[in-house]
Amino acid sequence: MKIVIAPDSFKETMSAQIVAQTMEDAVHEVWKDAQCVCVPMADGGEGTTQSLVDALNGEIRCVEVVDALGRPRTSFFGWIDKEKLAVLEVAQAIGIEHIYPQDRNPTRSSTVGVGMMLNAISELKPKKIIVGLGGSATNDGGWGMCHELGLKLSDAQGKEIDPFEPLSLANARNLDASGIDPSWYSVDIILACDVNNPLCGDKGASAVFGPQKGLGSKEIAVFDHALKTWGDLLDCYANQAISTCSGAGAAGGLGAAFMAVLQATNRAGVDVVIEAVGLDEALEGADLALTGEGGMDFQTKFGKTPWGVMLAARRHAVPTIAFAGKLGYGVESLYDDGFAAIIPTVRKVSDLETALKDARPSLFEAVKMMCKIMDARNLDVR
């Protein structure tokens, strides 16, 4: 029997690699001769770098950057040398989780740190970069990143726009990209992102994501105007309406800058990971697929890892069983969409701290029990 094990991380408890190893150990407890193929997964969000590094035998590299407020911070990215592939999550530099709520200030926040990560990666001469967008504390349209890469922006009088003053984008009139290293245009940059918002407007970065970053109701329109000016310049530079594209508003508008200035393409996060780790190849000839993450509910079908794994497995006529620490509202709808079973791993009533502490042994027992039931009933997973 061939079993493909392709889980996401269980947040706050286990990386995707540890989850996969735990599942494999449980399977072998019952089916000692089973062939298990472990493929750590992610969906473009937190943990994507580690999952791809684990799946592709890469390494984590540290880099000194600044956070959204310009404070020094040690960040990291993934590097897979054999493929000349870099993987980064923008939140590792400018993540909102790195800033206390009382300190969040979008009017003084910048994506400069992302540019610093990219400059460090450029020294390795990458052929491809996968960028996990999301979780940023910024709303500068990616201007800070562009500035760090060499782009210049000035107002009508020739005064340069400060990369830590995003509202000054409203005064921008001249864009000069001659300082950007032309080698960037030979790098395939993929944005792993499930956000389809444009840069501006009612569904734009400021209106939809601004409030959670600290924007007040009166500031939204001001920021939207500033990003509209910036977006018009990007559209003119790229010679296409990048600012209205799906995903342009991701990470406070960082998506627009990536697409316009670095010619990046935007794709669903889980699809990017599936392709990178070769999940379809692993599923060839498989009898069963196991996946899971910390929690599953009706939203799982909107681009989460278990959903992507199930769809990939279905293409190969392989049934999928998912495991989750918490099953939320509407999870039963996932059965209609293709899951063979969805199994909770929490084994007893307890507080959250205890449940998190017991996550690994609980997962092990849940997978082992599944194997025992299938074994006892002599079930044919196909």
C-alpha positions in Angstrom: 0.0 0.0 0.0 1.3 3.5 -0.9 0.2 6.3 1.3 1.0 10.0 0.5 1.2 12.1 3.7 0.7 15.8 2.9 -0.3 17.9 5.9 0.1 21.5 6.8 1.5 22.6 10.1 -0.7 22.4 13.3 -0.4 26.0 14.4 1.4 26.6 17.7 2.3 22.9 18.1 3.9 21.1 15.1 5.6 22.0 11.8 4.2 20.3 8.7 7.3 18.0 8.7 6.7 16.9 12.3 3.0 16.3 11.5 4.0 14.2 8.5 6.5 12.2 10.5 4.0 11.6 13.3 1.4 10.4 10.8 4.0 8.1 9.2 5.0 6.6 12.5 1.3 5.9 13.3 0.7 4.2 10.0 3.8 2.0 10.4 2.6 1.0 13.9 -0.3 -0.9 12.2 0.8 -1.3 8.6 4.5 -2.1 8.9 5.0 -2.7 5.1 3.2 0.4 3.9 5.1 2.7 1.6 4.7 6.3 3.0 5.7 9.3 1.0 5.8 12.4 3.2 5.3 15.8 1.5 5.1 18.7 4.0 2.7 21.3 2.8 1.5 24.9 3.2 -0.8 27.3 1.5 1.3 30.4 1.2 0.7 31.6 4.7 2.7 31.2 7.9 5.0 28.1 7.7 5.3 28.1 3.9 9.1 28.7 4.0 9.7 25.9 6.5 7.5 23.5 4.7 9.2 24.0 1.3 12.6 23.9 2.9 11.7 20.6 4.5 10.1 19.1 1.4 12.9 20.1 -1.0 15.9 19.6 1.3 16.7 23.2 1.5 18.1 25.4 4.2 17.0 28.4 6.3 19.1 31.5 5.9 19.0 34.4 8.3 19.2 38.1 7.2 19.2 41.4 9.0 16.4 43.6 8.0 14.1 46.2 9.6 10.5 45.7 10.6 7.5 47.8 9.4 8.5 50.6 11.7 12.2 50.6 10.7 13.5 48.8 13.8 16.3 46.2 13.3 15.1 42.7 13.1 16.6 39.3 12.2 14.5 37.6 9.6 14.9 34.5 7.4 14.2 33.0 4.0 14.4 29.5 2.6 17.0 28.6 0.0 16.9 25.4 -2.2 20.3 25.5 -3.9 19.8 22.7 -6.4 16.9 24.6 -7.9 18.2 28.1 -7.2 14.8 28.7 -5.5 14.2 31.2 -2.7 11.1 31.2 -0.5 10.2 34.1 1.7 7.2 35.2 3.7 6.9 39.0 3.8 5.5 38.8 7.4 9.0 37.6 8.5 10.1 41.2 8.0 7.1 43.4 8.2 4.6 41.1 10.0 1.9 42.7 12.1 2.6 40.1 14.8 6.0 41.8 15.4 4.4 45.0 16.5 2.4 45.6 19.7 -1.2 46.8 19.0 -0.5 50.1 20.7 2.6 50.7 18.5 0.9 50.0 15.1 1.1 53.1 12.9 0.4 52.7 9.2 1.3 56.3 8.5 4.9 55.5 9.5 5.1 51.9 8.3 7.1 50.6 5.3 7.9 47.5 3.3 11.6 48.5 3.2 12.4 45.2 5.1 11.0 43.1 2.2 13.4 44.9 -0.1 16.3 44.1 2.2 15.3 40.4 2.1 15.2 40.5 -1.7 18.6 42.2 -1.9 20.1 39.4 0.2 18.4 36.8 -2.0 19.7 38.5 -5.1 23.3 37.8 -4.1 22.5 34.0 -4.5 21.5 34.6 -8.1 18.1 32.9 -7.8 16.2 31.6 -10.8 12.8 31.6 -9.0 11.4 33.2 -5.9 8.2 32.1 -4.1 6.7 35.0 -2.0 4.2 34.3 0.7 2.0 37.5 0.9 0.0 38.2 4.0 0.2 39.3 7.6 1.8 42.6 6.9 1.6 45.7 9.2 2.0 48.0 6.2 -0.2 49.9 3.8 2.4 51.6 1.5 1.6 49.8 -1.8 5.1 48.3 -1.7 6.8 51.6 -2.1 9.3 50.9 0.6 10.3 47.7 -1.0 10.7 49.4 -4.4 12.8 52.2 -2.8 15.2 49.6 -1.3 15.6 47.9 -4.7 16.6 51.2 -6.3 13.4 52.8 -7.6 13.2 56.6 -7.1 10.0 58.6 -6.6 9.7 62.4 -6.4 7.0 65.1 -6.3 6.4 67.9 -8.9 9.3 69.9 -7.4 11.8 67.0 -7.6 11.7 66.2 -3.9 12.1 62.5 -3.2 9.3 60.7 -1.4 10.3 59.2 2.0 9.8 55.4 2.0 8.5 55.7 5.6 5.9 58.3 4.7 3.3 56.4 2.7 0.8 59.3 2.7 3.4 61.3 0.7 2.6 59.0 -2.2 -0.3 61.4 -2.9 2.4 63.9 -4.0 4.3 61.5 -6.2 4.6 62.6 -9.9 7.8 61.1 -11.2 8.9 57.4 -11.1 12.4 56.5 -12.1 13.2 52.7 -12.1 16.7 53.0 -13.8 18.3 52.2 -10.5 16.8 48.7 -10.3 19.2 45.9 -11.1 18.1 44.5 -14.5 18.9 40.9 -13.4 15.6 41.0 -11.5 13.8 40.7 -14.8 15.2 37.3 -15.4 13.9 35.9 -12.1 10.6 34.1 -12.1 8.7 35.6 -9.1 5.6 33.8 -7.9 3.2 35.4 -5.4 1.5 32.8 -3.3 -1.6 34.6 -2.4 -5.3 33.9 -2.0 -6.4 37.6 -1.8 -8.1 38.9 -4.9 -8.5 42.5 -3.8 -7.4 45.4 -6.2 -5.1 48.1 -4.9 -7.8 50.8 -4.4 -11.5 51.3 -3.9 -14.1 49.8 -1.7 -12.4 46.4 -2.0 -8.9 47.8 -2.0 -6.1 47.4 0.5 -6.9 50.4 2.6 -10.7 49.8 2.9 -10.5 46.0 3.5 -7.3 45.5 5.4 -6.4 48.9 6.7 -8.6 48.8 9.9 -6.8 45.7 11.3 -3.5 47.5 10.8 -4.6 50.6 12.7 -6.3 52.8 10.1 -9.2 54.9 11.5 -12.4 55.3 9.4 -11.3 58.9 8.4 -7.8 57.7 7.4 -9.0 55.1 4.9 -10.0 57.6 2.2 -6.7 59.5 2.6 -4.7 56.3 2.2 -6.8 55.2 -0.7 -6.1 58.5 -2.5 -2.4 58.1 -1.9 -2.3 54.6 -3.2 -4.4 55.6 -6.2 -1.7 58.1 -7.2 1.0 55.4 -6.7 -1.1 52.9 -8.6 -1.5 55.2 -11.5 2.3 55.6 -11.7 2.8 51.8 -11.5 0.2 51.2 -14.2 1.9 53.8 -16.5 5.3 52.1 -15.8 4.1 48.6 -16.5 1.9 49.8 -19.4 -1.0 47.9 -18.1 -3.7 48.3 -15.3 -1.8 46.4 -12.6 -3.6 48.3 -9.8 -6.9 46.8 -10.7 -5.6 43.2 -11.0 -6.6 40.5 -8.6 -4.1 40.4 -5.7 -2.8 43.9 -6.2 -4.1 44.9 -2.8 -2.5 42.0 -1.0 -0.2 42.9 2.0 -1.2 46.5 1.9 -0.7 46.9 -1.8 2.6 45.0 -1.9 1.1 42.8 -4.5 0.8 45.7 -7.0 4.5 46.6 -6.6 5.7 43.1 -7.1 3.5 42.7 -10.2 4.3 46.1 -11.8 8.0 46.5 -10.9 9.3 42.9 -10.7 6.8 41.4 -13.2 5.6 38.8 -10.6 2.7 36.6 -11.2 -0.1 35.9 -8.7 -1.4 32.4 -8.0 -3.3 30.6 -5.3 -0.9 29.8 -2.5 -1.6 26.1 -2.1 -1.3 25.6 -5.9 2.1 27.1 -5.8 3.2 24.8 -3.0 1.7 21.7 -4.7 3.7 22.4 -7.8 6.9 23.2 -6.0 6.9 20.0 -3.9 5.8 17.8 -6.7 2.6 16.5 -5.0 1.0 15.3 -8.2 4.0 13.2 -8.9 4.0 11.7 -5.4 0.3 10.8 -5.8 0.9 8.6 -8.8 0.0 5.0 -7.9 -1.1 5.9 -4.4 -3.8 4.1 -2.5 -4.6 6.8 0.1 -3.7 10.4 0.9 -3.5 11.8 4.5 -3.6 15.5 5.2 -4.7 17.9 7.9 -4.0 21.1 9.8 -4.8 22.5 13.2 -8.4 23.5 12.5 -10.9 22.8 9.7 -14.3 24.3 8.9 -16.3 25.4 5.9 -13.6 27.9 5.0 -11.1 25.1 4.3 -12.5 25.0 0.8 -11.3 28.5 0.1 -7.7 27.7 -0.6 -6.5 25.9 2.6 -3.9 23.1 2.4 -6.3 20.1 3.1 -8.6 21.3 0.3 -5.7 21.6 -2.2 -4.4 18.2 -1.3 -7.8 16.6 -1.7 -8.3 18.1 -5.1 -4.9 16.9 -6.2 -5.6 13.4 -4.9 -9.0 13.4 -6.6 -7.2 14.0 -9.9 -5.5 10.7 -9.4 -8.6 8.9 -8.0 -7.0 8.7 -4.6 -9.3 9.0 -1.5 -8.3 11.6 1.1 -8.6 11.5 4.9 -8.0 14.6 6.9 -7.1 15.1 10.5 -7.6 18.3 12.5 -7.3 19.4 16.1 -10.5 21.4 15.9 -13.5 20.9 13.7 -15.5 24.1 13.2 -18.7 25.4 11.7 -19.8 23.8 8.4 -17.0 21.2 8.3 -19.6 18.6 7.3 -19.9 20.3 3.9 -16.4 19.2 3.1 -17.7 15.6 2.8 -19.9 16.6 -0.1 -16.9 18.1 -1.8 -14.7 15.0 -1.8 -13.1 14.1 1.6 -13.5 10.4 2.4 -13.2 11.3 6.2 -12.3 14.1 8.5 -11.1 13.0 11.9 -10.7 15.1 15.0 -7.5 14.4 17.0 -8.4 15.8 20.4 -9.0 12.8 22.6 -10.3 14.2 25.9 -12.0 17.3 27.3 -9.3 19.7 28.4 -8.2 23.3 28.3 -6.4 24.8 25.3 -3.0 24.6 26.9 -3.3 20.9 27.5 -4.7 20.2 24.1 -1.8 22.0 22.4 0.7 20.1 24.6 -0.9 16.8 23.7 -1.2 17.6 20.0 1.5 15.2 18.8 0.5 12.1 20.7 -3.2 12.8 20.1 -2.5 12.9 16.3 -0.5 9.7 16.5 -3.3 7.9 18.2 -6.0 9.2 15.8 -4.0 8.0 12.8 -3.3 4.7 14.4 -7.0 4.2 15.2 -7.9 5.0 11.6 -5.5 2.3 10.4 -6.8 -0.2 12.9 -10.4 0.4 11.9 -9.6 0.0 8.2 -7.6 -3.1 9.0 -10.3 -4.7 11.1 -12.9 -4.2 8.5 -10.6 -5.1 5.6 -11.5 -1.9 3.9 -10.3 -1.3 0.4 -9.4 2.4 0.4 -10.0 2.5 -3.4 
